[in-house]
Structure formats: C-alpha cells, structure tokens
Amino acid sequence: MNAGQSASAGWVAANGYRYRSVKNKTVPEHRIVYEQHHGVVLRTDQEVHHINGKRTDNRIENLEVMDASEHARMHIYQVRPWEYQ
C-alpha cells in the first residue's frame, strides 16, 4: 500500500484466494504483495501466478507475473497435460 491507503487484515474467499479491502475495493492479496515488493502497478492484463499452486501462499518468492493468456495456458496444461505431449 502507498501512504494514506488502509487495508483490512484480509480474508480467504470461496475461490481459495486471500483478499483485502483497499479504499473500499476488494483486491487480491497476491497482487498487493507483488506490486508493493516490485514497486509497480500491474496492468489489468497481467496476472500473478502462485508457483507452488497454493492460493494463500503470498510470499514474494512464490509469486511471478505473466500475461493473462500465458497464465491460462499454464493452467490448461496442468489440468489436461495429455493435450500438450
């Protein structure tokens, strides 16, 4: 968060991701962690991937950014790997 921004402690939603309330908006915690650590603002077409697959593990070493289409391909491969052999 930037100075002047407040955030709740957060909660885990039904989809398994942890969220925080920032300026009355619900924001995925992994995006907040990545943006703060790297000093960037992610574009809407960028997604933060959990390397180990654990949606609540928002340690910076477990997060990597990629574009949405790359992220979708990665998850399709994980679900149906036989299509990519």
Secondary structure, 3 states (H helix, E strand, C coil): CCCCCCECCCEECCCCCEEEEECCEEEEHHHHHHHHHHCCCCCCCEEEEECCCCCCCCCHHHEEEEEHHHHHHHHHHHHCHHHHC
